[in-house]
Amino acid sequence: MKVCLRRFSVVALFLLLVSSFFSAHQIARATCFPDLPSPDLVCSGSEIDNRNNTHYLLEVPNSIIFPDELFEDAPHLPPCGATSNSARTWVTVFDNNDNRLNGFCVFDESDDLNTIRFVVPQGTIAPQFVYITIHDRECDIVYTSNLARICTDQEITCHPDLPSPELICAGKEIDNQNNTDYLLKVTNSIVFPDELFEDAPHLPPCEINTNSSRTWIEVFDNRDNRLNGFCAFDESDDLNTIRFVVTQGATPPQSVYIVIHDRECDIEYTSNHATVCQIPEQFASEPSVAREGNVAEEDITVTIPGPVETLGSAGSDIELTSDPGEGKQQMVGIRFPNIFVPQGATIRNAYIQFESDENSNGPAAIIFQGEATDNASPFQELDGDVSNRLRTTASIGWNPGNWNTGDKGGKQKTSNLASIVDEIVSRPGWAQGNAIVFIVSSNDFPNHRTAENGENNGPVLTIEFENSISTFSSEPAVAREGNVAEEDITVTIPGPVETLESAGSDIELTSDAQEGKQQMIGIRFPNILVPQDATIRNAYIQFESDENSNGPATIIFHGEATDNANLFQELDGDVSNRLRTTVSIDWDPGNWNTGDKGGEQKTSNLASIVDEIVSRPGWAQGNAIAFIVSSNDFPNHRTAENGGSNGPVLTIEYESNISIFSSEPAVAREGNVAEENITVTIPGPVETLGSAGSDIELTSDTQEGKQQMVGIRFPNMDIPNGATIVDAFIQFESDENQNGPVNITIYGEASDNANLFQEIDGDVSNRLKTSMFVDWRPDDWSVGDAGNKQRTPDLTAIAQEVVNRQGWGTGNAMAFIFSSSNFPNHRTAENGKSNGPALIINYR
């Protein structure tokens, strides 16, 4: 019996060793798959069981790439939870908060990955998203899926027909590191559903933003460089808080655009290009009494300049502009040093803030002028040192209300003095850091206002200004064939033209002494990337000297008066016969030495020539400018290089900050267009034209034999108060063929926010009209035309009057009133939703 037991023990031991061998051999032979992709998880449906629990069904569409051996039995591995007969791989389901929902360790093959499920008990909120992990326990490799949205009855809604976002620049801010944050706004953000911005953790992260939304917004410049991106917006209103940063010292782009990418439906909405805006910078002076001689009072007796008393920092008050205690009328000078406003800046607003020194009331008409000088000197106690100073042509009246001691508010704040400051900082000799003097007078003796003059409560000058000067530098003019030409001049007979290529022939300005010839030079610069109607601040051509040349030489520059200058050709008179600008600039260069390329080789400021050209209606960015260069100083001349790298270069410094507002067609809302019958002077009934498509009769209804007045209202005008209107017009589309002379008069409604028209007698004619109006004599119209003939004249003056109103604000409505006495001649315009009149305004 003992022998049998011994034999059984040996057999058992042998079998155990064999089992261990095969198990170890199996582990050693296991193939690992470290490079498999992530499982693609989707929700394939849901089921309700008899207890009203919801079973969500999941599947992995790319399950075929997972080898079946991943799911073979693995009894040598620890059990998966309560499952003792477990496979090599454990599949676990998690919600988007990483809570475990279910697990599977009994899959036999990869196809089982399409039968994953989890249960949500009745009354429990289901997670929005889930993901799975596939854990190969043999090789300790985990494959993690994407987040899959849970199946619901509500499907994802795509919006393929949304309009393009309408982008504008809404302002800028300077941070504590002097970087500039530019603020962007989508004016039609309301058309983008909030669901576009719901959380989408199942989608890939937007760069480093793992908590990202369905939609990704990116900002690009006009060269398609990416500036910023946003993937955490919660609602469409967040489209009004887009921004990008320009680091200190860097040049901002000319324009930007955004792309709104709905990643759920893979739809992109691309905006217009919005001009980068320049919101006024602000300069505030120290109180003007901080230095001796900055405030002065001068007695005025008839027209004899009297003694001047300078008021220092001791705190003597400022009498504007009578000293009733001494029975004297006086003129006051106030000087503000260290004005850090650049030369040529556009002044948007300027005012002096006083603090009241005593109670003073009664009518007072105070007049402000500036001293017409580049850098105002301190006042001295000399007779006439205030009144004898040369004054600006601009003057501003101020009628302050009653003052109470210690007040420092709106009543102590002057009228807008911008025109005075603008005249001074536009002087050629003005520079940042210079001083400005205001000369204050009045004829309202003895009424006056008395202001403080202490170091902490003296008058303070605040200036809001824009300074956005862009610089464009051309390639050397010889970079292309035909960009430089020399033409012999003999008496008044245009001679032969020689075009100079990039081979290096020099440019003789403007005599060829070797050949004994006087000549005229043409220099053409292609690809001038300066926008139409930009304000040219400076422009010059930089030459490089080809040889020593000296002696007096007065060289005359004209521009070619054309929208886009052609290449020069070797034809007699191709330089001299070109039409020239009305503006010409003289240049008297000093002596030149070979190879010099400095101030002596830099022309005078040619800004007025360039400005005349880019202001032409047909000018466009990318056009060419040609200069025509002549002189009478034969044989004196200057000889410049003309090689590919050292030919003349044109540099233009300009301002261009024009924003464009285009309205919806005016008929998009009921009550925006109205026609009113006019009989003699009795206002008749008004008919409002809604979106039904009724045409607009400007300004006669011949079928009914009636003369009429037309009102057209444009709502939601995203133009700020006080914006500078560059140009404005209304574009119509012709509804029928019409001809014959017609003279239409266009007014604006003198209102802060024009109301909808109503069908009430006189609701058009009884509206208050702007002081500005425009006459329009349109040519003949043909059906369907929507071009220049259907475009009104420039309505800038009307629009400017409206946006300058104190109560005007962004989003208000503007109305125009059309009238004529040319019955029965008229023009008939479309009034449909897609072809109604549109108001286009360019503004700064």
Secondary structure, DSSP 4 states (H G I P E B T S, - for coil): -HHHHHHHHHHHHHHHHHHHHHHHHHHHHPPP-TTPPPP--EEEEEEE-TTS-EEEEEE-TTGGGS-GGGGSB-TTSPPBTTBSS-BSEEEEEEETT--EEEEE----SGGGGGGEEEEE-TTPPPPSEEEEEEEETTTTEEEE---EEPP-SSPPPP-TTPPPP-EEEEEEEE-TTS-EEEEEEETTGGGS-GGGGSB-TTSPPBTTBSS-BSEEEEEEETT--EEEEE----SGGGGGSEEEEE-TTPPPPSEEEEEEEETTTTEEEE-PPEEPP-PPEEEEPPPGGGSTTSEEEEEEETTEEEEEEEE-TT---EEESEETTTTEEEEEEEEEEEE---TTPEEEEEEEE--B-S-B-S---EEEEEE-SSSPPPP-SSTTTTTTS-EEEEEEEE----B-TT--SGGGBPPP-HHHHHHHHTSTT--TTEEEEEEEEES-TT--EEE--STTTS-EEEEEEE---EEEEPPPGGGSTTSEEEEEEETTEEEEEEEE-TB---EEESEETTTTEEEEEEEEEEEE---TT-EEEEEEEE--B-S-B-S---EEEEEE-SSSPPPP-SSTTTTTTS-EEEEEEEE----B-TT--SGGGBPPP-HHHHHHHHTSTT--TTEEEEEEEEES-TT--EEE--BTTTS-EEEEEEE---EEEEPPPGGGSTTSEEEEEEETTEEEEEEEE-TT---EEESEETTTTEEEEEEEEEEEE---TT--EEEEEEE--B-S-B-S---EEEEEE--SSPPPP-SSTTTTTTSPEEEEEEEE----B-TT--SGGGB----HHHHHHHHTSTT--TTEEEEEEEEE--TT--EEE--STTTS-EEEEEE-
